[in-house]
Amino acid sequence: MQKDYEDIPGTFVFDADRSREGYHLNQFCISLRLQKNRDAFNANEEAYLDAYPMTPEQRDAVLKRDWNRLLELGGNIYYTSKLAANDGINFQNLAGLMTGMGVEAYREMMLNGGRSIEGNRYKSEWENK
């Protein structure tokens, strides 16, 4: 079923369908809130991931730290940020990475009021570009 909000460019809305799709991915990510789990994951990422029946695409996105793909595959930003934090990446830096702008450009954009909505409301606005 096509949802109206799927036309928002650069955004993966975390709805009930995406929540179901990302359940095991998010369970893995939230497990990293505990030091013992971070230690086990950092010691052997592949072995640690074996405990979570993720899809091969989700597992690959975790190992590659493909932040946007994690969201596309059902990851919740607040849960996936636990993986980023484990890697020493704070939320602002993660946003800079995910936008492709880099940390400083992202920070400057946000200090100046955020991204312009012009041309960024719907994917259909991009068709003629």
N, C-alpha and C positions, 0 to 999 in steps of 0.2 A: 504494500500500500504506500503510495506516494504521499508524503506529508508536506504541507506548505512550508514549514521551516527548513526543509532540506535545500531550499533555494538561498540560504544565507551563505555567502562566500567565506571560505576558510573556517567554517564552524561545523563541529559535529555535536549536535544537541544530544545530551545524555538523557534519553527517554527510557521507557520501560523495555523496549526492544533492545536498545544498546546495553542496558543494564543486564539483561539476560545473556546477551552475547558475551559480555565481558566479565561475567561472574568470577570465573577462576583466575583470570588476569588480575582483577581487583583484589581477590583474596590473597594472591601472591603479594601484590604491592603493599597492602595494609599489614601484612605479616612483618614487613620491614620496620614497623614502629618499635619492635623489640630488639634490643641489642644482640641477644643470642641468635636471632634469625638473621640479622645483618652479618654477623660473624660467619654463620654457616653459608650464607649466600656468597659473601666475598671470598670465602675459602674455595668454593667450587660452584660457580653459577649454574652450570648445566645440571649437576646433580641435585642442587636445591630445587630447580625448576621441575624436576621429575615428580615432585610431590603435588604439582598442580596440573590438572588435565586441560591445559590450554590448547588452542589450535596451533598448528605449526607456524602460522602467520603471526600469532600473538607471541609465541616463544621467540621467534626470530626478531620481532620488533623490540622485545625486552633486551635480548643480547646485543642488538645493534644500537640500542638507545634511540630508536626512531620515535621521538616524542609525539609527533602528529599522528603517525600510524597507530600508536597505542590508543589514542582517542578514537580514531576511526574504527578500531577493532573492539570497541566497547569499554575502553579504559575511562575511568572517572579522573578528571584532572587532579582532584584532591588526593586520590589514591596514588596515581602515577607520580605525583610530586614526591612521594615517599622514596621512590626509586631514585629520583633526581637528588634528593637530600642525601641519600646514601652515597651518591657520587660527589657530594660536596657542592651541588648546584642549588642555589636558593631560588625562590619562586620568581623573583624579578629576572634573574639570569635565564631561567627556564623559558619565560615568556619571550625574552630576546632571541633565544635559540629557535623557538617554535615559529616565530614570525619571520625568521630569516633576516631580521634587521641587525642583529647583534645587540649586545647588552647596552652599549652607550646610546646608540640611535633609538632603541626602544625606550630607554629611560628618558631621553630628551623629548621624544614624542609624547610620552605620558605627562611629563611636566608642562608641556605646552597644550594640554587639553585632550590628548588622545588622537586617535585616527579619525580623519574626516569621514563622514558618512557618505559623501558624494562618491558615487560609483562603487560603493561597498554595501549597499542594502540588499541587492539580489544578484545571483549569478547571471541572470538574464541581462543585467546591465553591462556585463563583460562581453557579450556576444559580438559587439561591433568593434571591439578593441583589438 
